[in-house]
Amino acid sequence: MRSDHTGLPHDGTWTTSTRSGASGQCLEARRTPTGADIRDSKNRTRATLTFSTATWQRFLGGINHSHYRP
């Protein structure tokens, strides 16, 4: 089940975007009690970046409105 406010599973499992290709250049994200963490899928032992729920929602909103393009 996905959360309404983060788009991530409620159980805190790491998730990779369904749009990730086979290139291996992906980020993984997980829900936390206060927002979301992201990490590099190629090097999972390195530090994670932590975002508040409000910041994560703004980021997702930007993606959904095509504000971030390659």
HELIX and SHEET records of a PDB file:
HELIX    1   1 THR A   53  ASN A   64  1                                  12    
SHEET    1   A 4 THR A  15  THR A  16  0                                        
SHEET    2   A 4 LEU A  27  THR A  32 -1                                        
SHEET    3   A 4 GLY A  35  ASP A  40 -1                                        
SHEET    4   A 4 LEU A  49  SER A  52 -1                                        
END                                                                             
